[in-house]
Structures are given as C-alpha cells and as structure tokens.
Amino acid sequence: MTTTPHRVVIVGAGFGGLETTYRLTGAPVEITLIDRRNHHLFQPLLYQVATASLATSEIAWPVRHLMRDRREVTTLFATVSGVDAERRCVLIDDGSEVPYDTLVLATGARHAYFGHDEWEQWAPGLKTLEDGTTLRRHILVAFERAERETDPARRAARLTFAIIGAGPTGVEMAGTIAEMAHHTLPDDFRNIDTRKARVVLIEAGPRVLAGFADDLSAYAQASLEKIGVEVVLGQPVTDIDREGVVYGGQRLNAKTRIWAAGVRASPAAEWLGAPADRAGRVQVEADLTIPGHPEIFAIGDTVSINAWEGKPVPGIAPAAKQQGRHVAETIKARLRGQATGQFRYKHAGSLAQIGKRLAVIDFGRIKLRGAIAWWIWGIAHIYFLIGLRHRLSVALSWLWIYARDQRAARLITQGSSKVV
Ligand SMILES: Cc1cc2nc3c(=O)[nH]c(=O)nc-3n(C[C@H](O)[C@H](O)[C@H](O)COP(=O)(O)OP(=O)(O)OC[C@H]3O[C@@H](n4cnc5c(N)ncnc54)[C@H](O)[C@@H]3O)c2cc1C
C-alpha cells in the first residue's frame, strides 16, 4: 500500500520560505513553493542595484533553478490571493487552487507611506528588482538632465537627492549617492560639477541607524557628513510632490526623492482573518502557527512575535531564516510524532555600510566601525550570497569600485531620454 506524502505548500521564496524548503530536505513531504516572482532576491544589496554598483543578476537567482535537484519540490510562478483555511487550500489569483496539509506563509512586507499612499508616485521605495532599476534610472537621469539644464535653480533641483528615512537602507543609499557624485561621475560630465550635488537624508527620529548603539549612530552621522551627506534629524516629512519634499515647515526642491521609511506586512493576516499589529503583521503563536490553525505557519517580515528575550523579533533576513528553520524542524518532528518547541530568536548583530570603506557593526558587546567593519560587512554579504559565480562576480565589482571608483551598472533602462 502506498501512502500519500504530506503536502507542504510554502508561499514566498524569500529568505524565510527558501530556508524552510532547504531545511525540509530529506523529509517525507511533497513541497509546492509558490512565488509571484520567478527569482529569490537578496534584498540587503538591492540598494547597490539602485546606485549602479551591482547588476540585477548579481543579487537574484531563478527559484526554479535553485530547486532543480529537489525532485519533491514543485515551483509555481503564481500570485496568491487568499487562503481557504476550512478547505485547506491556497487560492491563486487566476482562480486555481493548491491544496495543502501544512501551509507556510512567508510573503514578506513592502514599504508603507504612513497613510500617504499618494507619495509613492513621487518618492519610490526599494523592495523589488524593478524598484532597484527604477531608482537607478531616477538617479542617473537626474545627472543627465542637470547636464542639459541651463536654469541654475532648476539645475540645482535636478542635483538634489532627498532620502526619507535614516535606517540602514536610507543611510546606505545616501552614502553611495554622495560617493557617486564625488568620485565616480565628475570626469564624465562637461557642464556640471557633480560634486555640487546635494544629498539630504531626512529622519523623523533623533538619530540615524536607530537600531544601533548610540555611539555607532553618532559615528555613522559624522561619516555621512564627511562624505557630503546633509543629515536632517527630528523632522518628519509632511508633504511630497513632483518638485520636492516639505519638512519642518520648509520646502526642499529635489527632483529625486527616495522613500526608505516604514514597511507594511503582506496581507497574510487578512487572508486568514488572524490578529495583526498596526503594520499588518500576523500575531503568531510561540511556535509560529496561526492562532486556531496549528497546520498554518507564518514567518519572516509578515509576522509579529516577541521571541527575542521578550522583545519583538526584528524584520531582518537572519530572523526570517531562523523562523524558516524552526518551522521545518517542527514539521519534521510532527511527522515523526515527536514533541515540538517554541521559536526563540538569536540576534547575531546588526551591520550597515555607510560608504566605500566605511561601515558599522553592532554585535552587542563588540562594536566595530570604519574600514575594519567595512571588510567584515563585505565578507559577510559575499558569504551569504548563493553560489560561487555570484560571490566572485560581486567581489570583483566591489574591488573595482574600491580601487577605481567605477560602477559597472550605470545603465539607464526602462525607457529612452524622452521618458521622464
Ligand atoms: C532595501 C532593503 C534592504 C534590506 N537590508 C537588509 C540588511 O542589510 N540585512 C538584513 O538582515 N535584512 C535586510 N532587509 C530585510 C530583509 O530583506 C527581510 O527581513 C527579509 O527579506 C524577510 O524575509 P521574508 O522571507 O519574510 O520576506 P521576503 O524575503 O521579502 O520574501 C517574500 C517573498 O514572498 C513573495 N510574495 C509576496 N506576496 C506574494 C503573493 N501574494 N503570492 C506569491 N508570492 C508572494 C515575494 O515575491 C517574495 O519573494 C532589507 C530589506 C530591504 C527591502
């Protein structure tokens, strides 16, 4: 007599979903891995696509290819629109359904505009590869338009970059744009001095990199200012339009605006009618299951759980991976009829790059800054990329930037010079 394998459906091939899939290797399960993108994206380096430092293919991998040796894994390129928990099936937006015995929702989050969704058109955020190439286009086009602009005020606005939010992404974007303007671009233009570009980093809170220790925040701010970034603290942005941003009652004319503040979870909580926090994150049980549904797990950026010594687990890649690992172990233990435990998050540290040779690392008791932190930051990121080819390619791109200040991916795509 043959028994039907346990059917696990995993929605989302990001950090959490992929880790769950990997950790279920060898288990007596049949896995369906669903993602609306055909690739896994290494979001921590997405800002390097936006700033022309890396090409898109250096930080993304086709999911189907990653799963080529896993005969028990079926990859579906599809968008999930809901879950029928009664009938135990995932609803796809084309009307089809995928049945499951165990469901893992790992659908992540997107940037949020604090109730001002209309700002998105003027200040795009960074989440997908398309966001990365769109921002790259905005940044490179700004310099091109400034080169042809004869009116000084309009040229100044073209050369002003406003970045809203001074978390790691805002800091990394601001630092890299400033370095591009000062070191990469000057020789390439004839009518403008790109070193005169203004990069303004606007933060509502009292310091940059709020998740880091105070002294590392202060170091990051001083380093940013040294490489030419204007840091504005304690000023929430109150308006954004096609000409610029308003904060502290004053207007900054900036033709390029980048949103790096606030996230909102995927609608997983809505699909299940489950309790959620203000950012829409599902409030899961201690073992990462949905209240009342032990057969449904939710992990990563789409959940809220106080499993870091009683504190909320941060929305970062290692947390999603640890949760993915926990869910895989729980599924395997259940199939063996063994007891399962609660999820506990272990924080390894926080890292942020500020500039070409500058980074900060907060390991708790050990804090690093400057060039040494930058090398560790670089090695850590290369280590976490998938596959030798990607590691070598990224390492080479970085060495080129380090040694020559040249950024290979300075391509304006998605339209000709006629498209704004
Ligand atoms: C710009 C940026 C920089 C970051 N930098 C860092 C950093 O330096 N260090 C760090 O640790 N973390 C960083 N993070 C956070 C980190 O990327 C996230 O915490 C991590 O990706 C969360 O993993 P996840 O699996 O929950 O979601 P994700 O990795 O976002 O994956 C979610 C997946 O679900 C898919 N999906 C969503 N909805 C659907 C649907 N309806 N149907 C089908 N598929 C769907 C998506 O396509 C995606 O592939 C950064 C994030 C961003 C955006």
The ligand as an SDF file (V2000), in Angstrom:
LIG
                    3D

 53 58  0  0  0  0  0  0  0  0999 V2000
   16.0860   47.5470    0.6480 C   0  0  0  0  0  0  0  0  0  0  0  0
   16.1710   46.5260    1.7450 C   0  0  0  0  0  0  0  0  0  0  0  0
   17.3690   46.3450    2.4250 C   0  0  0  0  0  0  0  0  0  0  0  0
   17.4580   45.4120    3.4360 C   0  0  0  0  0  0  0  0  0  0  0  0
   18.6670   45.2460    4.0680 N   0  0  0  0  0  0  0  0  0  0  0  0
   18.7990   44.2630    4.9840 C   0  0  0  0  0  0  0  0  0  0  0  0
   20.0620   44.0150    5.5710 C   0  0  0  0  0  0  0  0  0  0  0  0
   21.0540   44.6930    5.2930 O   0  0  0  0  0  0  0  0  0  0  0  0
   20.1620   42.9770    6.4560 N   0  0  0  0  0  0  0  0  0  0  0  0
   19.0810   42.1940    6.7810 C   0  0  0  0  0  0  0  0  0  0  0  0
   19.2290   41.2460    7.5400 O   0  0  0  0  0  0  0  0  0  0  0  0
   17.8670   42.4440    6.2630 N   0  0  0  0  0  0  0  0  0  0  0  0
   17.7000   43.4510    5.3660 C   0  0  0  0  0  0  0  0  0  0  0  0
   16.4760   43.6960    4.8160 N   0  0  0  0  0  0  0  0  0  0  0  0
   15.3080   42.9440    5.3130 C   0  0  0  0  0  0  0  0  0  0  0  0
   15.2350   41.5440    4.7340 C   0  0  0  0  0  0  0  0  0  0  0  0
   15.4010   41.5800    3.3370 O   0  0  0  0  0  0  0  0  0  0  0  0
   13.9010   40.9510    5.1200 C   0  0  0  0  0  0  0  0  0  0  0  0
   13.8000   40.9180    6.5220 O   0  0  0  0  0  0  0  0  0  0  0  0
   13.7440   39.5430    4.5610 C   0  0  0  0  0  0  0  0  0  0  0  0
   13.7400   39.5810    3.1580 O   0  0  0  0  0  0  0  0  0  0  0  0
   12.4500   38.9210    5.0700 C   0  0  0  0  0  0  0  0  0  0  0  0
   12.3110   37.6500    4.5360 O   0  0  0  0  0  0  0  0  0  0  0  0
   10.8600   37.0910    4.1970 P   0  0  0  0  0  0  0  0  0  0  0  0
   11.0700   35.6950    3.7450 O   0  0  0  0  0  0  0  0  0  0  0  0
    9.9450   37.3550    5.3190 O   0  0  0  0  0  0  0  0  0  0  0  0
   10.3390   38.0030    3.0120 O   0  0  0  0  0  0  0  0  0  0  0  0
   10.9650   38.2870    1.5800 P   0  0  0  0  0  0  0  0  0  0  0  0
   12.4060   37.9320    1.5460 O   0  0  0  0  0  0  0  0  0  0  0  0
   10.5790   39.6780    1.2550 O   0  0  0  0  0  0  0  0  0  0  0  0
   10.1980   37.2780    0.6310 O   0  0  0  0  0  0  0  0  0  0  0  0
    8.8240   37.3350    0.4220 C   0  0  0  0  0  0  0  0  0  0  0  0
    8.5330   36.5940   -0.8660 C   0  0  0  0  0  0  0  0  0  0  0  0
    7.1300   36.4160   -0.9630 O   0  0  0  0  0  0  0  0  0  0  0  0
    6.7160   36.6580   -2.2890 C   0  0  0  0  0  0  0  0  0  0  0  0
    5.3170   37.0390   -2.2400 N   0  0  0  0  0  0  0  0  0  0  0  0
    4.7740   38.0810   -1.5710 C   0  0  0  0  0  0  0  0  0  0  0  0
    3.4560   38.1210   -1.7330 N   0  0  0  0  0  0  0  0  0  0  0  0
    3.1340   37.0780   -2.5430 C   0  0  0  0  0  0  0  0  0  0  0  0
    1.9100   36.5840   -3.0860 C   0  0  0  0  0  0  0  0  0  0  0  0
    0.7500   37.1850   -2.8280 N   0  0  0  0  0  0  0  0  0  0  0  0
    1.9520   35.5000   -3.8740 N   0  0  0  0  0  0  0  0  0  0  0  0
    3.1250   34.8770   -4.1540 C   0  0  0  0  0  0  0  0  0  0  0  0
    4.3070   35.3000   -3.6590 N   0  0  0  0  0  0  0  0  0  0  0  0
    4.3130   36.3830   -2.8620 C   0  0  0  0  0  0  0  0  0  0  0  0
    7.6380   37.7760   -2.7430 C   0  0  0  0  0  0  0  0  0  0  0  0
    7.7090   37.8390   -4.1620 O   0  0  0  0  0  0  0  0  0  0  0  0
    8.9450   37.3790   -2.1040 C   0  0  0  0  0  0  0  0  0  0  0  0
    9.7360   36.5670   -2.9440 O   0  0  0  0  0  0  0  0  0  0  0  0
   16.3400   44.6400    3.7930 C   0  0  0  0  0  0  0  0  0  0  0  0
   15.1320   44.8200    3.1260 C   0  0  0  0  0  0  0  0  0  0  0  0
   15.0510   45.7570    2.0990 C   0  0  0  0  0  0  0  0  0  0  0  0
   13.7530   45.9420    1.3780 C   0  0  0  0  0  0  0  0  0  0  0  0
  1  2  1  0
  2  3  1  0
  2 52  2  0
  3  4  2  0
  4  5  1  0
  4 50  1  0
  5  6  2  0
  6  7  1  0
  6 13  1  0
  7  8  2  0
  7  9  1  0
  9 10  1  0
 10 11  2  0
 10 12  1  0
 12 13  2  0
 13 14  1  0
 14 15  1  0
 14 50  1  0
 15 16  1  0
 16 17  1  0
 16 18  1  0
 18 19  1  0
 18 20  1  0
 20 21  1  0
 20 22  1  0
 22 23  1  0
 23 24  1  0
 24 25  2  0
 24 26  1  0
 24 27  1  0
 27 28  1  0
 28 29  2  0
 28 30  1  0
 28 31  1  0
 31 32  1  0
 32 33  1  0
 33 34  1  0
 33 48  1  0
 34 35  1  0
 35 36  1  0
 35 46  1  0
 36 37  1  0
 36 45  1  0
 37 38  2  0
 38 39  1  0
 39 40  1  0
 39 45  2  0
 40 41  1  0
 40 42  2  0
 42 43  1  0
 43 44  2  0
 44 45  1  0
 46 47  1  0
 46 48  1  0
 48 49  1  0
 50 51  2  0
 51 52  1  0
 52 53  1  0
M  END
$$$$
